[in-house]
Amino acid sequence: MELVHTVEEVRARHEAARAAGRKVGLVPTMGYLHDGHRSLMVAAAAECAFVTVTIFVNPLQFGPNEDLDAYPRDLEGDLALAEGAGVSLVFAPSVQEMYPDGEVLTSVRVRGLADQLEGASRPGHFDGVATVVSKLFSIAGPCRAYFGEKDYQQLQIVTRMARDLSMPVEVVPCATVREPNGLARSSRNAYLSDGQREAAGVLKRALDAGVAAIEAGERRTDAVERRMAEVVATEDQAALDYARVVDAATLETRDVLNGTVRLLIAARVGPARLIDNVGAVAR
């Protein structure tokens, strides 16, 4: 496995790999890697002969009161995990390498998909995500890019962006990896104490309760959302931000559930704001 820090190095390695007939897999991350990231790398390595992991804490997707400086970083540990997962190349650029002119005048926005849920709670966040991912796709060239379903809204935005802009990238969704109590693996879990980590399992219990209501025949969106909120309210260490049920493709809310839907939840536990989601079918 090789570690590089410049755009030119990544492009050269990818061009050589493709010239040799090797399919390129890309796993974009912000580092502080965990088993969820590892699952993406393993999936990429199973399907692609050359796998690149990017490690870049992107300032464009952090709001003025968010945790950019406090975001956990561990490059040494990240490299060990990536090498063990069969990664070929790690691209860990500086902010100056990614944004050499300082101020970024060009922004990518996916209207509609970016305006609700996390987009409403974190204005501008998804513009930063779409902008940096479009840049990474441009650097990587033709490839398969692996994203976790834990960040479901991000996955939908990136998929639509690549399709709308005819990027030579196939976005591959991968299942959420969870801790024993159901908590979705996340770099922000590092902020939690043992007790808070256990309390955070309430997010998955709330999602499961929503799915159970749908499977029992409930078709009123507000009733399912209310059931999710009731479960979160049983845990005094969790403060609910939102509990929503939306169309799985468009993220739109309908009064009556029908077809494939996605249940999404966000809550603050201790110092961390956590998100999670699951799918369901309302027949």
N, C-alpha and C positions, 0 to 999 in steps of 0.2 A: 504494500500500500504506500502511496506517495502523498505528501502534503504539499500543496501549492497555495500561493497567495495572490496571484495575478490572473486577470482575465485572459491574457495571451496564453498563459500556460494551460488553462482549462481548454481553450479552443484548440490548441495544438494537440493535446492528448485525445480529445474527442474526435478530431479529424483523423488522427492516426488509427484510432480504434475502428471507426466506420470504414476507413480504407482497407482495413484488414478483415472486414466483414463481421465485425463484432457489434451487436446491438448495445446502445448506451442506455443505462437506467440512471435517473436523477432523483435524489431524495433531498429536497430543500428543508433545512432546519434552522433554528436559532441556537442550536447547541444545548448544552447541559442534557445530554442524551440519556434516555431511559429505555425501558423494554418496549414501549410503544414505538419509539424511533427504530429500535432494533428490528421490530417486526416488519417495518417498511423496507429496511435494508435487506433483510432476508428474502422478502418477496421480490425485490428488485434483482438480487443475485440469482434467484431461481429462474428468472426469465431473461436476464440480460448478462452478456459476457463481460461488460465493463460497467461498473457502478460508481457514480460520483455522489458524495454527500456534500452539501454546502452547509457551512456553519457561519451564520452572519446575523448578529442582533441588529435588526433593521430599525433605525431611529424613526423612519417615516411612519411606522404603524403604532407608535406610542404617542399618547396624548400628553399635554403639558403637566398633568398631575399623575401620570402613570409611572411604572416602575422600570424605566430604561436603565438607570444607573444601578438599581438594585437587582436587575435580572441576573439570575445565577449563571456563572460561567465556569467551565472546567475543561479546557482544551485537551489536557493530557488524558483525562478520563474519557473524553469523547473519542480521541484517537484510538484508544485501546478497545473501546466498544465497537467502533466502526471496523477495525481490522479483524476482530473476532467474528463479525457478521459477513465477511467476504467482500468488503468494499475495496475498490481499486484506487480511488482518488478522493482526497478530502480537499475541498476548496474553502479556505478560511480567509476571506479578504478583509482588509481594513475598510473603515467608512470612506476614507479618501479614495481607495481603489474603486469602490462601487459608485461613489458620487464625487468624481474628481474636481468638479466645479463648485463644490460646496452646496450652494442653494440648488434645489432640484426644480426646474421650471416645467418639466413634463410630468403629468400625472395620468394614471389609468383609472378610470371609474366604470364600474359595472352597475348601471342604473337599475333601480328596483331591487335587485338581490342584495345590494349593499346598504339599503336605506332603513332596514328594520332590524329587530332583534339586536345582535351585537352592534350593528351599524348605528342603531338609535342610542344605545348605551355608550358607545365609544365613537363619536363623530370623527370621520376622517380615517379611522382605523383601516377599513378595507380598501380605501384608496392607496394607502401605504403598502398593504399586502399585494394588491394587484400590480402596483408599480414595480415593486422589487421582484415579484415572481415573473412578470413579463421580461424584466431585465435578465433574470437568471435563465429563462427559456431562450432568450436571444443569445446569451453567452454559450449555453449548452448545445444549441442546434438540435437537429432531429433526435428525439429520444422518447422514452416512456418515463413519466414523472409520477412518483408515488406519494400520495397524501392520505392521512388518516381520517376516518369518518368522525373521530372525536370532535374535530373542528368542521362540522358539517356545512355550515354556511360558507366558510372559507373554501371548502371543497367545491361547492356549487358555483361559487364566484369564479374560481380558477378554471373550472371546466368550461363555463360559459365564455370566459375571456379567451381561452385558447381556441374555442370554436368560432367565436365572432371574428377574431383577428386572423384566422387561417394559419395559426402557428403549427409548425411541424412537430407537435408534441401530443402524445396520447396520455391523458391524465387517468391514472389508475387508482381507484379508491381501495382502501384497506381497512379492515375491521378494527374497532377500538380495542385496545388492550387494557385490562382492568386489574386492580388490586383485589385481594381475596374478599373484601367487603363490598365490591362492586364499583369502587371509586375509579374513574377513568385515569389512566396514567397521564401525568402532565408535569412539565418542568416546574410549574407553580406549586405542586404538592410539596416541594422542598421548603416552602414557607410554613408548613403546618406542623404543629406539635403532634405527638402520638394521639392525644385525645382528640384534637381537631381533625386529624386524618380519619379517625374512626367515625366521628360525627359527620364528616363529609360523605359517608356512604349513603346518607339520606337522599342525595340527588338521584342515585340509581333506583332507590326504593320508590321515590316519587314517580320516576319514569315508568317503572314496572307497574305501579298502581294505575297510571293512565292507560297503559296497554291493556291491562286486565279489564278496565272499564269498557274499552272499545271492543275487546273480544267477548264481553258479556252482552254486547248489543247497544251500548251507548253511542249515539251519533251526534249529540249536541256538543259542539266544540267547547263552549263555555263550561259545560258540566265536567268534561274531561280535564280541562285546565284547572278547574276548581278542585277537583280530586287531587291533582298533583300538588297544588298549593297547600292543601290540608295536610298532606304527608310531610312536607317541609316544615310546616308549623309545629310538628311534634318534636322537632329538634331545636332546642333553644340556642345552640351555637351557630345556627344557619339563618341567614337573612336573605329571603328570596328577592331576586331582581325580576325575573319573569319565568313563567311556565306557559308554553305555547304549543299549539298543535297546528301544523301548516301543511300545505301541499308539498310533497317531497321534492318536486321538480322546481316549482316557482316560488316556494316559501310564502305563498299567499294564504291568508286566513279565510276560511269559509264558515258560515254559521252551522252548516250540516256537513259532517265528515263523509267522504266517499273516495274510494280508491286508496292508493298508496300515500300515506301521510308520514310526517316526521314529528316526533315529540321532542321539544327542546327546552332546556332549563338552564338558568344561570342563578347562582347564589353566592353570597360572600360567607366564608367560614374563616374566622380569625382574620389574618391579614391578607388572605388570598380570595380573589374572585374566580370561581370555578364554573365551567360550563360542561354540559353533557347532552347526549341525545340518543334516541333509539327510533327504529322504524316500526310501522304497524300498517295493517291493511284493514280498511273499513269496507266490508262487503255488504 
